[in-house]
Amino acid sequence: MTESLTNETLRKKFKNNFDLCNFSINIARNILMSGTQATLGQILHQIQERASENRG
């Protein structure tokens, strides 16, 4: 079963919206700079996964 990613789900992993925004921009920038095409859903999943890795 695929978990639905919501703003609330992602926000729980960060101190504030600015941390979430900066983290998300860096993830998206890295994906684009690698030359990889990704959908918004794929980017959101990457944010979720990497936030879990980095934030415990």
Secondary structure, DSSP 8 states (H G I E B T S, - for coil): ------HHHHHTTSSSHHHHHHHHHHHHHHHHHTT----HHHHHHHHHHHHHHHH-
